[in-house]
């Protein structure tokens, strides 16, 4: 097990290096000169001399060779310094620190919801196959993986916000400031972020549970006279969780992808919205920082998933190919 | 496996041979939802193919009627801010969705499968290099990756196709690599190697045909998620240039006039959902029909 974990850690470090290289060099391919756009927006038109441009280039360190720029950037990243936004004229680290808690708050709620509700739905649908909860919930999970998230958001805004006036249609408030308002504001975004993961977790849970409960060792457990809850929760659950755990790892990635859309629809000042506005503003320092941080988080989560996979399934721990 | 006796028994009681195509057809259509999905898909494809004949008005013509009118008998879904007919734009939008879906899957599967075959068959250094790069790409959420790529390449539908292709290549590479790793251990591959067949011919004649079915299922499933991704990108304003019609952009346009005419936003969203549903169902049906483990059971 230790050897397996160390191997995984080394591979993850290598992947992290590749991720940082990819992020850095892809950003350098951005069309147009971000400094020119920045100058055109922030200065008087006649102040746009080539001397001023050179000075800015020096200020942002863009006059050095590209490998030097990369080394400079990556060493800064490990000290927590992501550079200065060309647009906001602020430290990117500070910009992200302001917005990450918002995305994490909503994302974590969505993730917890999609895991627990998703597993429960899948479990009920599998154990009581063909019953009315199964016949209602399973088709709903099919819809859950097909509905466009931005459209679902708009539908909910229309119904619950504009027509019924039950919930505020947009915005974000920190739960520490005003808990009630924060909860009201986060209901719709969290549902939007959770719906895809919830439905796919439920589908995967249902099918893997159905596979497991037909196996011999479950029949043995029944024959021993164990109670149903003990058989399902103790014997069947652990084995049927193995394929679901992979999905949970992907859930983190999907929450970050979804936050781009959901934060745009509900006007939430989170990391996804910052990313979209920075992409349109060609503020590459911000884009590369966000891309790197999100990719690193996904990488770490996948590492944890891989290791827990091995913990759950001895077959993987001992005989792994390549 | 020591199942000689059962195999003999099976032979004596074997049912009359049915054509494989007929069996596929029967299993595929045995589930109601799959049949419904197939019909929706057929409808969307026909709409896209015959859009010029089916659309009641020119989708790009500004001022066909007054802006933002309610649905009526002349304009079933009303009109948008520029007085363009929404139904016509919806019909033309199916072309954008299907084009992006099919071209992306084509490009991504071609590149992804090639990389996967190389990594899986040759192992060693090619495996290490390809799979680590794939791992790195997989760290980026698909939508994020496509968004950044599309920004780097600049807007336009062809760049959306490239961006989405890069984002999904890893799926094909992983699946192909995994299957190739197990297939190359088979005796028939060893036999072909001993007979002096080149790697290229072994990959094309012996490995590829064996992984074609799972790949076909993956491709169909992915068409659905690609159409969702394309819609999300065009909702954010990346993709097809202004006069062109895309469902995601239509939802966004309608969003601003939701109080006056909610249909503007609801109709294209429903179109996206039905199309994605159709692809997912057809994918499900194909998976059941092509799964060799289920042969004889269904």
Interface residues (C-beta under 8 A of the other chain):
Chain A: X11 X14 X15 X18 X19 X22 X26 X27 X29 X30 X31 X142 X143 X145 X146 X147 X148 X149 X150 X151 X154 X155 X157 X158 X162 X253 X254 X256 X257 X258 X260 X261 X264 X275 X276 X279 X280 X282 X287 X291 X294 X295 X296 X298 X299 X302 X321 X322
Chain B: X33 X123 X127 X132 X133 X135 X136 X137 X138 X139 X140 X141 X142 X143 X144 X147 X148 X149 X151 X152 X153 X154 X181 X224 X228 X231 X232 X235 X236 X237 X248 X251 X252 X255 X258 X259 X262 X265 X266 X269 X272 X273 X276 X277 X280 X281
